[in-house]
Amino acid sequence: MTLATRTFDRIGNKIDFTELGMGTAPLGNLYRAISDQAAHDTLQAAWDAGVRYYDTAPLYGLGLSETRLNRFLRDKPRDEYVLSTKVGRLMRPCPPQQRDGQDKWFDVPNRNEVFDYTYDGVMRSLEFSFERLGLDRVDILYAHDLDMFSRGDRGVLDAALDEFMAGGYKALLNMRDQGVIKAFGAGVNEWETCEWLTERGDFDLFLLAGRYTLLEQTALDSFLPLAQQRGIGIVTGGAYNSGILATGAKPGAYYNYDPAPQDVLDRVTRIEAVCAAHDTRLVDAAFRFSLLHPATVSVVPGGQGVSETQSNVQAAQALIPEDLWRDLKAQGLLREDAPTP
């Protein structure tokens, strides 16, 4: 069985996404270090399975994810894959003891993150990404982490949004108009930012992490209908909510990058029971659910090893019984208005 594809064509810039994309934050040595060869083998396993959409960012491994993609993509025909990276941060060299992300990124370049959503900052960010990637074009650029989760303060976020709309947004718009990129949007952890931006600009795609999943569907209230109305595509990151929808409600399971609270563990336990009754893996149902929304073009789970990648491929190819969705809704575990077969 091959991986299914979805064509996105909002303004005539056609992009063919594989329904299963690959998020490469784990290949930036997220939470643990892996070798260059292990990273390469993981990427190769995805490619061999038919994955043709890869998402990265300067933040991931403070540049390491992009440089590892450089090695992998060097001999791949450029027109055979879709690549997105992100803007909004510049990486500045620093002494080892001053490196950012000491407890998050391991065995990575010594860099400090400098947020910069200005016109010039976005242009410089892309130039640096070209150098790390060894490429002369990317397909999609996302403004990265314009959300409360990343900024932590409403005033700081508002200032960043204003800076972006006054500068970086115009840079992205110009690059799309000139054919430098095919599409642009934002990569964020909150649908509220996506809605705010949609109301103020001409965006193509949003990479929305963790906010439209088996556990969370509040994006249906207003943002996803607006996205459909505008023809905006959604790339789903964090479809497993940081792991719990892949591992299940076991001790130590993670939700939103932290140990899952008891109410989430209890809800996942109930969802697991419905999946088990239909002889379906929880992770398979979690992967497919996000794709059932008509605005979704791809789901991009991360994988730090070949086995995780193979599990994602299995999830992308799984057939989900329609009765499973009906039972989840009947038990109040899924919103009634969530699109299902």
JORA-V23658 format. One line per field, one symbol per residue. phi: phi as a letter, one per 40 degrees, with the letter a starting at -180 (. if undefined). Layout:
# JORA-V23658
phi = ???
This chain:
# JORA-V23658
phi = .cccbbcbacbgccbbccdcbbcbdcccgcgacbcdccccccccccccchcbbbbaadccgfhcdccccdcccdbcdcccabbbbbbhbbbbdacdcbccgdbbbbfbdcabcbcabcdcccccdcdccdcccgbbabcbbbccgcacdccgaccccdccccccccbddcccccccccgcbcaaabbabbcccdcdcdcbabbcabcbcgbbbdcbbcccdaccccccccgccbccbgcbfghccbcgccdgcbbfgbdcccccdcccdccdcccccbfbcdccccccdcccccccbabbccabacccccccccccbcbbcccccccccccgcacccccad
